[in-house]
Amino acid sequence: MPELAADYIKRHIRTVPDWPAPGVQFRDITPLLSNPRVFRVLIDQFVHRYFDERPAAIAGLDARGFIIGSVLAYELNVGFIPIRKKGKLPYSTVEETYELEYGSATVEMHTDAVKPGERVVLIDDLVATGGTMLAGARLLQRLGAEVIECASIVDLPELGGSSKIRDAGLKLLTLVDFEGH
């Protein structure tokens, strides 16, 4: 029997202990990206998910969401919207600040990135506490977009982000879960 895609993908995610801080188990997706076969399987999971009910655009969160999101947008023949860390976009922007464990962060996108009513998928590599994903969704919604789904490769359910995203009324697709953080 062939290996399930989720198991195949999970097997190629590297765990780096105690990075960036002691006690953290960092889930590194770079091995997925460096192996063309695994990268294809990964992208195909998202392409098949959105192929029939194609969104108008894919929005990717800075920075690993850019990698997955731009390839997915290309494969679906739709536009790509970068949601960047504050101060990185050259045109008129709208911004959203969210809380981190210690302090806060801000993401922004161009004010003309979406039109009211456009259906958008928001994508990143990993859901931890959910702050970045929720901030990105709020930006899209403020400009009138319909966030049809949030998506990521990895969910760290113990950190509660996936629950927060769903509690906010957003659909969420994750391909693999890792217990612990």
Beta strands, then each sheet from edge to edge (+ up, - down):
strand 1: 14-17
strand 2: 25-28
strand 3: 57-61
strand 4: 79-85
strand 5: 93-99
strand 6: 104-110
strand 7: 119-127
strand 8: 146-155
strand 9: 172-177
sheet 1: 1+ 2-
sheet 2: 5+ 6- 4+ 3+ 7+ 8+ 9+
end
